[in-house]
């Protein structure tokens, strides 16, 4: 596959099959329009389910003080654990995931780029500022000190008395925490503290293996595997801070001057996180027993109105998933805005999102819905996300598509699953180590596709019935793939189970042909997707000049005519070079579903010049002296180029230079003329690779927006005029 074809294929995969490009364009980063929402009925949003009243096997009572001046915490916790296994236990185990921040090599790599950007902006920060960790100071039970060790993010506590099945033990521990600077699950940056993994949390006991799960946190993906527990937490924080966390929150100010205690009670909750900032605004809405709160920074005009629409969208999604899977049982759900970019994170009863921009459209924010779906597939139905990440990521991603489909969203609905006819050697049921950096295509894309195939095979009614049974069996518990398959077997039959097992465990899963899109449907879908992505990119950058190269793609995707005109009075070698350029353009245009014509003959050009080409956007290729369009419109081209700051005559008189510029069509103010030029007989061999790459880049929406650029004979950029694209960092492969 030649480099350009590979790049186009990669772009299509990122844009359509992969989640990154699409969610960036459709999510809170960019997106035009607004969303309507309806209140959720009481039948699907339950204040507190009956099961919530049952006591969880673990109870945490935690008091902590945030020292905002040096970003440390002091904490003490009382943990009561009931042994629900059939084994007699001599020790307890806790995760100390905060110690993943002891070294950059053990920190989660998904935040590496963010930390690098933060480091550039704040050169005064040292490497050690981006690190942190937790120290366990003592552990006691019944007034006696207990032996413990804390190694590789696992705290092991030796019990003085064996803990028999059904028995309970209460242990006390004091700890101190250093919060890293930058962007991690546990971190602080500017005016916000992100508080995940801030205290020792009990591991899951594996009764089959007769051991505690002590796996360190994944440096490549996620290792969130917990037992649902009851929490009573008290935070001592500065009086100005707003604190977001799960549960029923209260506050009192009678502790000491300038500080307050913020408390939360959260029963049957899988994990406990907090976010704190002195600059949080809180927007809250209560409907039918559920209160949704959005903690955000009031840093843009009209932001509250956008936040209101996000809350409406959250109610819609929670209602939908409640109908399909099982009622959301908690009385609260919270959304927190933070400075993370390109990453959103799910927690129990809380989700962390990036910055909401002024053009955000909640109705197109598929990431937002994905994170809400995690309340069912992570928070309520747990799983070991180190070994079976499909169970939360695959179902959350299918659920966001299911929701979009039922909202009538043809861009993000089932077509986004049906489009994918690729094959991966990795099995969907692979663990994190096996998947490596392929988590997105394996767990998300192929995972949701396997679920969709089951949905299509058995039909919506039976699928929903199976999902409600799956929820009933595993709510507040941890599911496994085998448990899912047994549920499918019990509700849908052995044939459905065997087919799903093959999809998950065998490599190279491909959606059944009858469920895939036809070639015509694929072309139409690609056109719709690229049309939306270009529109979104320009909406996000409303101040862009009209004369922008990639705008010609946007206009063609909107249905405006597009003509490509080649120079005809050229050598055989130049003609071959021009055809290579046309092939490159054609691949991009064809995969985007754009209609266009290519004109190679001077006589055809003359016939079309006044009528068709006068109303068409033009891409002109070749030396200005040998291209009929440039010769015919030369005076108008020079005038418009000079007004834009492009010295046309001077540039065209540089013998070995090449490049491109875009201007308004001399015949039509509403059309564009984009000229890819060279001043010799052809582009110099040394410059050809760069020339072709710049041609591709100039028409895209993932890099800078160009008005013109000039290359020397080696391909070095001599000068250019461009506008930075804030989205480009999300598409960088560096």
Rosetta blueprint (number, residue, H / E / L):
1 X L
2 X L
3 X H
4 X H
5 X H
6 X H
7 X H
8 X H
9 X H
10 X H
11 X H
12 X H
13 X H
14 X H
15 X H
16 X H
17 X H
18 X L
19 X H
20 X H
21 X H
22 X H
23 X H
24 X H
25 X H
26 X H
27 X L
28 X L
29 X L
30 X L
31 X L
32 X L
33 X L
34 X L
35 X L
36 X L
37 X L
38 X L
39 X L
40 X L
41 X L
42 X L
43 X L
44 X L
45 X E
46 X L
47 X L
48 X L
49 X L
50 X H
51 X H
52 X H
53 X H
54 X L
55 X L
56 X L
57 X L
58 X E
59 X E
60 X E
61 X E
62 X E
63 X E
64 X E
65 X E
66 X E
67 X E
68 X L
69 X L
70 X L
71 X L
72 X E
73 X E
74 X E
75 X E
76 X E
77 X E
78 X E
79 X E
80 X E
81 X E
82 X E
83 X L
84 X L
85 X L
86 X L
87 X L
88 X L
89 X E
90 X E
91 X E
92 X E
93 X E
94 X E
95 X E
96 X L
97 X H
98 X H
99 X H
100 X H
101 X H
102 X H
103 X L
104 X L
105 X L
106 X L
107 X L
108 X L
109 X H
110 X H
111 X H
112 X H
113 X H
114 X H
115 X H
116 X H
117 X H
118 X H
119 X H
120 X H
121 X H
122 X L
123 X L
124 X L
125 X L
126 X L
127 X H
128 X H
129 X H
130 X H
131 X L
132 X L
133 X E
134 X E
135 X E
136 X E
137 X E
138 X E
139 X E
140 X E
141 X E
142 X L
143 X L
144 X E
145 X E
146 X L
147 X L
148 X E
149 X E
150 X E
151 X E
152 X L
153 X L
154 X E
155 X E
156 X E
157 X E
158 X E
159 X E
160 X E
161 X E
162 X E
163 X E
164 X L
165 X L
166 X L
167 X L
168 X E
169 X E
170 X E
171 X E
172 X E
173 X E
174 X E
175 X E
176 X E
177 X E
178 X E
179 X L
180 X L
181 X E
182 X L
183 X L
184 X L
185 X L
186 X E
187 X E
188 X E
189 X E
190 X L
191 X L
192 X E
193 X E
194 X E
195 X E
196 X L
197 X L
198 X L
199 X L
200 X L
201 X E
202 X E
203 X L
204 X L
205 X E
206 X E
207 X L
208 X L
209 X L
210 X L
211 X E
212 X E
213 X L
214 X L
215 X L
216 X L
217 X L
218 X L
219 X L
220 X L
221 X L
222 X L
223 X L
224 X L
225 X L
226 X L
227 X L
228 X L
229 X E
230 X E
231 X E
232 X E
233 X E
234 X E
235 X E
236 X E
237 X E
238 X E
239 X L
240 X L
241 X L
242 X E
243 X E
244 X E
245 X E
246 X L
247 X L
248 X E
249 X E
250 X E
251 X E
252 X E
253 X E
254 X E
255 X E
256 X E
257 X L
258 X L
259 X E
260 X E
261 X E
262 X E
263 X E
264 X E
265 X E
266 X E
267 X E
268 X E
269 X E
270 X L
271 X L
272 X L
273 X L
274 X E
275 X E
276 X E
277 X E
278 X L
279 X L
280 X E
281 X E
282 X E
283 X E
284 X E
285 X E
286 X E
287 X E
288 X L
289 X L
290 X E
291 X E
292 X E
293 X E
294 X E
295 X E
296 X E
297 X E
298 X L
299 X L
300 X L
301 X L
302 X L
303 X H
304 X H
305 X H
306 X H
307 X H
308 X H
309 X H
310 X H
311 X H
312 X H
313 X H
314 X H
315 X H
316 X H
317 X H
318 X H
319 X H
320 X H
321 X H
322 X H
323 X H
324 X H
325 X L
326 X L
327 X L
328 X E
329 X L
330 X L
331 X L
332 X E
333 X E
334 X E
335 X E
336 X E
337 X E
338 X L
339 X L
340 X L
341 X L
342 X L
343 X L
344 X L
345 X E
346 X E
347 X E
348 X L
349 X L
350 X E
351 X E
352 X E
353 X E
354 X L
355 X L
356 X L
357 X L
358 X L
359 X L
360 X L
361 X L
362 X H
363 X H
364 X H
365 X L
366 X H
367 X H
368 X H
369 X H
370 X H
371 X H
372 X H
373 X H
374 X L
375 X L
376 X L
377 X E
378 X L
379 X L
380 X L
381 X E
382 X E
383 X L
384 X L
385 X L
386 X L
387 X L
388 X L
389 X L
390 X H
391 X H
392 X H
393 X H
394 X H
395 X H
396 X H
397 X H
398 X H
399 X H
400 X H
401 X H
402 X H
403 X H
404 X H
405 X H
406 X H
407 X L
408 X L
409 X L
410 X L
411 X L
412 X L
413 X L
414 X L
415 X H
416 X H
417 X H
418 X H
419 X L
420 X L
421 X L
422 X L
423 X L
424 X L
425 X L
426 X L
427 X L
428 X L
429 X L
430 X L
431 X L
432 X H
433 X H
434 X H
435 X H
436 X H
437 X H
438 X H
439 X H
440 X H
441 X H
442 X H
443 X H
444 X H
445 X H
446 X H
447 X H
448 X H
449 X H
450 X H
451 X H
452 X H
453 X H
454 X H
455 X H
456 X H
457 X H
458 X H
459 X L
460 X H
461 X H
462 X H
463 X H
464 X H
465 X H
466 X H
467 X H
468 X H
469 X H
470 X H
471 X H
472 X H
473 X H
474 X H
475 X L
476 X L
477 X L
478 X E
479 X L
480 X L
481 X H
482 X H
483 X H
484 X H
485 X H
486 X H
487 X H
488 X H
489 X H
490 X H
491 X H
492 X H
493 X L
494 X H
495 X H
496 X H
497 X H
498 X H
499 X H
500 X H
501 X H
502 X H
503 X H
504 X H
505 X H
506 X L
507 X L
508 X L
509 X L
510 X L
511 X L
512 X L
513 X H
514 X H
515 X H
516 X L
517 X L
518 X L
519 X H
520 X H
521 X H
522 X H
523 X H
524 X H
525 X H
526 X H
527 X H
528 X H
529 X H
530 X H
531 X H
532 X H
533 X H
534 X H
535 X H
536 X H
537 X H
538 X H
539 X H
540 X H
541 X L
542 X L
543 X L
544 X L
545 X L
546 X L
547 X L
548 X L
549 X L
550 X L
551 X H
552 X H
553 X H
554 X H
555 X H
556 X H
557 X H
558 X L
559 X L
560 X L
561 X L
562 X E
563 X E
564 X E
565 X E
566 X E
567 X L
568 X L
569 X L
570 X L
571 X L
572 X H
573 X H
574 X H
575 X H
576 X H
577 X H
578 X H
579 X H
580 X H
581 X H
582 X H
583 X H
584 X H
585 X H
586 X H
587 X H
588 X H
589 X H
590 X H
591 X H
592 X L
593 X L
594 X L
595 X L
596 X L
597 X E
598 X E
599 X E
600 X L
601 X L
602 X H
603 X H
604 X H
605 X H
606 X H
607 X H
608 X H
609 X L
610 X L
611 X L
612 X L
613 X L
614 X L
615 X L
616 X L
617 X E
618 X E
619 X E
620 X E
621 X E
622 X L
623 X L
624 X L
625 X L
626 X L
627 X L
628 X H
629 X H
630 X H
631 X H
632 X H
633 X L
634 X H
635 X H
636 X H
637 X H
638 X H
639 X H
640 X H
641 X H
642 X H
643 X H
644 X H
645 X L
646 X L
647 X L
648 X H
649 X H
650 X H
651 X H
652 X H
653 X L
654 X L
655 X L
656 X L
657 X L
658 X E
659 X E
660 X E
661 X E
662 X E
663 X E
664 X E
665 X E
666 X L
667 X L
668 X E
669 X E
670 X E
671 X E
672 X E
673 X E
674 X E
675 X E
676 X E
677 X E
678 X E
679 X L
680 X L
681 X L
682 X L
683 X L
684 X L
685 X H
686 X H
687 X H
688 X H
689 X H
690 X H
691 X H
692 X H
693 X H
694 X H
695 X H
696 X H
697 X H
698 X H
699 X H
700 X L
701 X L
702 X L
703 X L
704 X L
705 X E
706 X E
707 X E
708 X E
709 X E
710 X E
711 X E
712 X L
713 X L
714 X L
715 X L
716 X L
717 X E
718 X E
719 X E
720 X E
721 X E
722 X E
723 X E
724 X L
725 X L
726 X L
727 X L
728 X H
729 X H
730 X H
731 X H
732 X L
733 X L
734 X L
